[in-house]
Amino acid sequence: MRHRKSGRKLNRTSSHRKALFRNQLHQLIEHERICTTEAKAKELKRLADKLITLAKKNDLHARRQAFSFLRNKKATQKLFQDIAQRFSNRNSGYTHIYKYKRRLGDGAPLALIEFIKD
């Protein structure tokens, strides 16, 4: 039974899934908008919102926790200096998902995920 188990498996191992979302979060922070499948975008939204809430604390422990997940100094710096400051007066809902189109090869539904403009 799957009681109280959250998150999508996306047909990947746990290490592959973690690496996938680490890479997508890095790209989302760097470009502030990425195109991916709807299922991946919905999972990425959960992680991105948690990471921004962590960055809003703006202390050393939060910075180390964010870096341990992102493993990229530039992305962590941009997260804490630019993105967290932008959402300082907002409690939640930092990202928005737009349904985009279907992928040509397999017909998978694509979505754009981006940070909300305040």
Backbone torsions as a table, in degrees:
resi	resn	phi	psi	omega
1	MET	NA	150.6	-175.9
2	ARG	-104.7	27.7	-176.4
3	HIS	-61.9	130.9	174.8
4	ARG	60.6	27.9	174.4
5	LYS	-107.1	113.9	-175.9
6	SER	-103.7	159.1	176.3
7	GLY	99.1	153.0	179.4
8	ARG	-95.9	143.3	179.6
9	LYS	-82.3	-30.0	178.3
10	LEU	57.3	26.7	177.5
11	ASN	56.7	40.0	-179.2
12	ARG	-134.2	159.0	172.9
13	THR	-73.2	166.1	-177.0
14	SER	-64.9	-37.5	179.5
15	SER	-69.6	-37.8	177.8
16	HIS	-66.6	-40.9	178.7
17	ARG	-63.6	-42.4	179.6
18	LYS	-64.6	-42.3	178.2
19	ALA	-65.7	-39.4	178.7
20	LEU	-60.5	-49.2	-178.0
21	PHE	-72.2	-30.5	174.7
22	ARG	-62.8	-44.7	179.6
23	ASN	-66.9	-42.7	-179.3
24	GLN	-67.4	-37.6	176.4
25	LEU	-63.8	-41.3	177.4
26	HIS	-60.0	-45.2	179.8
27	GLN	-67.6	-37.5	178.4
28	LEU	-64.8	-41.6	178.5
29	ILE	-67.6	-40.5	-178.0
30	GLU	-69.3	-47.0	-174.3
31	HIS	-100.3	-14.5	179.5
32	GLU	64.5	8.7	174.3
33	ARG	-165.3	130.0	175.5
34	ILE	-138.1	159.1	177.1
35	CYS	-110.1	128.8	-179.3
36	THR	-152.9	-178.6	178.2
37	THR	-72.9	160.4	-177.3
38	GLU	-62.0	-42.3	-178.3
39	ALA	-64.2	-43.1	178.5
40	LYS	-66.3	-38.0	179.9
41	ALA	-64.2	-39.6	-179.9
42	LYS	-67.0	-37.7	176.6
43	GLU	-72.2	-37.8	180.0
44	LEU	-65.0	-34.7	178.6
45	LYS	-60.6	-41.5	178.8
46	ARG	-60.8	-46.7	-178.1
47	LEU	-69.0	-41.4	-178.7
48	ALA	-64.2	-42.3	179.7
49	ASP	-64.7	-38.6	177.3
50	LYS	-65.7	-39.7	-178.4
51	LEU	-68.9	-37.7	178.5
52	ILE	-69.2	-39.4	176.1
53	THR	-61.5	-38.5	175.9
54	LEU	-64.9	-40.8	-178.3
55	ALA	-68.4	-26.4	179.7
56	LYS	-68.7	-19.9	176.0
57	LYS	-67.0	-35.6	173.9
58	ASN	55.4	46.7	171.7
59	ASP	-123.5	173.6	-173.7
60	LEU	-63.6	-40.4	-178.8
61	HIS	-64.3	-42.2	178.8
62	ALA	-64.6	-38.7	179.2
63	ARG	-64.8	-39.6	178.7
64	ARG	-69.9	-37.0	177.1
65	GLN	-64.8	-42.8	179.2
66	ALA	-65.7	-41.5	-179.9
67	PHE	-67.2	-33.7	180.0
68	SER	-66.8	-26.7	176.2
69	PHE	-87.0	-46.0	-175.8
70	LEU	-75.4	-38.0	-177.3
71	ARG	56.3	40.2	178.5
72	ASN	-150.0	118.8	-175.7
73	LYS	-66.6	-41.8	-178.1
74	LYS	-66.0	-41.0	179.2
75	ALA	-66.2	-40.7	178.5
76	THR	-64.8	-41.3	179.0
77	GLN	-62.7	-46.5	-179.8
78	LYS	-65.2	-37.5	178.5
79	LEU	-60.6	-45.4	-176.1
80	PHE	-79.7	-36.6	-175.2
81	GLN	-85.5	-44.0	-174.1
82	ASP	-97.8	-56.3	-169.6
83	ILE	-71.8	-44.2	-179.7
84	ALA	-65.9	-34.7	178.3
85	GLN	-67.9	-35.0	-179.8
86	ARG	-64.9	-34.3	-176.8
87	PHE	-104.9	25.9	-175.5
88	SER	-65.2	-29.4	-178.7
89	ASN	-100.5	9.9	-178.5
90	ARG	-111.3	137.9	-175.7
91	ASN	-86.0	-35.6	-178.1
92	SER	-162.6	178.5	177.7
93	GLY	71.2	58.0	-175.5
94	TYR	-88.1	-15.4	-177.6
95	THR	-122.1	158.6	177.8
96	HIS	-134.0	139.7	-180.0
97	ILE	-111.2	125.9	175.1
98	TYR	-111.0	127.8	174.4
99	LYS	-70.4	134.5	-166.5
100	TYR	-111.0	-73.8	-179.5
101	LYS	-163.9	-171.1	176.3
102	ARG	-106.2	143.3	180.0
103	ARG	-70.8	140.9	-175.5
104	LEU	-65.7	-41.0	-173.4
105	GLY	-67.7	-50.7	-174.5
106	ASP	-122.1	0.3	178.0
107	GLY	75.7	17.6	-179.9
108	ALA	-69.6	138.2	178.9
109	PRO	-71.0	127.5	-179.5
110	LEU	-101.1	157.4	179.5
111	ALA	-144.7	149.6	172.0
112	LEU	-98.7	132.5	174.4
113	ILE	-120.0	132.4	-178.2
114	GLU	-148.3	162.6	175.6
115	PHE	-76.1	144.0	-179.6
116	ILE	-71.2	139.1	177.6
117	LYS	-86.9	122.0	177.6
118	ASP	-104.4	NA	NA
